[in-house]
Amino acid sequence: MDTQMLQQIFDSPTLITVKYHGIPVYVQSIDEENGTAQVFPLDDMDHVQEVDLDGLYEDDPVHLLF
């Protein structure tokens, strides 16, 4: 996922579903310098992990952010 798009989702006051390789996740933080994000699966909040931004995508592509 593009860093700028992920930052817009992260800053959004509304809940936007993001998935990591098909698993719905919550984005805790973004590390633009390393191209990673700290996330946890929505069904396992104790399983925080650092993942590559390339594996993240917005589940609802119809939702547009400007």
Steps between C-alpha positions, in 0.01 A plus 500: 500500500618851427635672814298816439175305459569299816571822692165644382324185618691513830400866554138451393232546768298220339579130512643382169565128472860415418614146434840337512511207260123457542488541880319808639748699709522816708793727412671620820785694343680561170877505444538680167879478507498118513180449299333310785206533736415357840166322479294244684219276375157626603425162658831480695594841642795356694676382183676825396740455212707711263401442138604618155276772355479301176281239673244757618198608300172682554211255507250748353664655192179697428582721801699794364712735710594842376 
